[in-house]
Amino acid sequence: MGELEALNVIYDEYKDKGINVLGIALDDVENFGDEGIKKVIEVLELDFPNVITDRDYIGELVKFVTGTPTAVVVGKDGEFLMDLIVGSGGKDRDIQRFKEIIEELQNK
């Protein structure tokens, strides 16, 4: 769950600077259902918006996602700005990584 905590920090720090975070719940949607996923979001106190997928959407996402967690960095027009980031280095490392990505993209 470190990546979710990291994304929460990034969202809080950058939301007023034109950078957004969007979570897409893939794991255990069928096991937990919508209410279970909403409870996870509530318990983890995630401030950023989250989408709960359905079976059809998951089918489309697996064309891109090879594992979870996966972070996708996209521009305002929806274009991929870099390769997918698969896995987590833990909360602190993920925060550092996302800050480095944001800084690099802002300097382009």
C-alpha positions as CSV (number, residue, x, y, z in Angstrom):
1,M,0.0,0.0,0.0
2,G,3.1,2.2,0.0
3,E,2.4,3.4,-3.5
4,L,-1.1,4.6,-2.6
5,E,0.3,6.5,0.4
6,A,3.0,8.0,-1.8
7,L,0.4,9.0,-4.4
8,N,-1.7,10.7,-1.7
9,V,1.4,12.8,-0.6
10,I,2.1,13.7,-4.3
11,Y,-1.6,14.6,-4.8
12,D,-1.7,16.8,-1.7
13,E,1.6,18.5,-2.6
14,Y,0.9,19.1,-6.3
15,K,-2.9,19.4,-6.8
16,D,-2.7,23.2,-6.8
17,K,0.1,23.2,-9.3
18,G,-1.7,21.6,-12.3
19,I,-0.8,18.0,-11.5
20,N,-3.4,15.4,-10.7
21,V,-3.5,11.8,-9.5
22,L,-6.2,9.3,-10.5
23,G,-6.4,5.9,-9.0
24,I,-7.8,3.0,-10.9
25,A,-8.8,0.1,-8.7
26,L,-8.0,-3.2,-10.4
27,D,-7.0,-5.6,-7.6
28,D,-9.7,-7.7,-6.0
29,V,-12.6,-5.7,-7.4
30,E,-14.5,-8.9,-7.9
31,N,-13.6,-10.1,-4.4
32,F,-14.3,-6.9,-2.5
33,G,-16.9,-5.3,-4.8
34,D,-17.5,-1.6,-5.1
35,E,-18.2,-1.1,-1.3
36,G,-15.1,-3.0,-0.3
37,I,-12.9,-0.9,-2.6
38,K,-14.6,2.3,-1.3
39,K,-13.8,1.1,2.3
40,V,-10.1,0.6,1.4
41,I,-10.0,4.1,-0.1
42,E,-11.7,5.4,3.1
43,V,-9.4,3.5,5.5
44,L,-6.3,4.6,3.7
45,E,-7.7,8.2,3.6
46,L,-6.9,8.6,-0.1
47,D,-7.7,12.1,-1.1
48,F,-7.2,11.7,-4.8
49,P,-10.0,10.6,-7.1
50,N,-10.4,6.8,-7.7
51,V,-12.2,4.9,-10.4
52,I,-13.5,1.4,-9.7
53,T,-13.3,-0.7,-12.8
54,D,-15.7,-3.2,-14.2
55,R,-14.8,-6.4,-16.1
56,D,-14.9,-4.8,-19.6
57,Y,-12.5,-2.0,-18.5
58,I,-10.1,-4.4,-16.9
59,G,-10.1,-6.3,-20.2
60,E,-8.9,-3.1,-21.9
61,L,-6.3,-2.2,-19.2
62,V,-4.6,-5.6,-19.3
63,K,-3.4,-4.7,-22.8
64,F,-1.1,-2.1,-21.1
65,V,-0.7,-3.3,-17.5
66,T,1.7,-6.2,-16.7
67,G,1.4,-6.1,-12.9
68,T,0.2,-4.0,-10.1
69,P,0.7,-1.4,-8.9
70,T,1.3,0.3,-12.2
71,A,1.7,4.1,-12.5
72,V,1.0,5.8,-15.8
73,V,2.2,9.3,-16.4
74,V,0.0,11.1,-18.9
75,G,-0.1,14.7,-20.2
76,K,-3.2,16.9,-20.3
77,D,-4.1,15.5,-23.7
78,G,-4.0,11.9,-22.5
79,E,-0.7,11.0,-24.2
80,F,1.8,8.7,-22.3
81,L,4.7,10.8,-21.2
82,M,7.0,7.9,-20.3
83,D,7.1,4.2,-19.9
84,L,4.8,2.5,-17.3
85,I,6.1,2.3,-13.8
86,V,5.4,-1.2,-12.4
87,G,5.9,-2.0,-8.8
88,S,6.6,0.0,-5.7
89,G,9.8,0.8,-3.8
90,G,7.8,1.7,-0.7
91,K,6.2,5.0,0.3
92,D,9.4,7.1,0.7
93,R,11.1,5.8,-2.4
94,D,7.9,6.2,-4.5
95,I,7.4,9.8,-3.3
96,Q,11.0,10.6,-4.3
97,R,10.6,8.9,-7.7
98,F,7.3,10.7,-8.5
99,K,8.9,14.1,-7.4
100,E,11.9,13.4,-9.7
101,I,9.5,12.6,-12.6
102,I,7.5,15.7,-12.1
103,E,10.6,17.9,-11.9
104,E,12.0,16.3,-15.0
105,L,8.8,16.8,-17.0
106,Q,8.4,20.3,-15.8
107,N,11.9,21.1,-17.0
108,K,11.3,19.9,-20.6
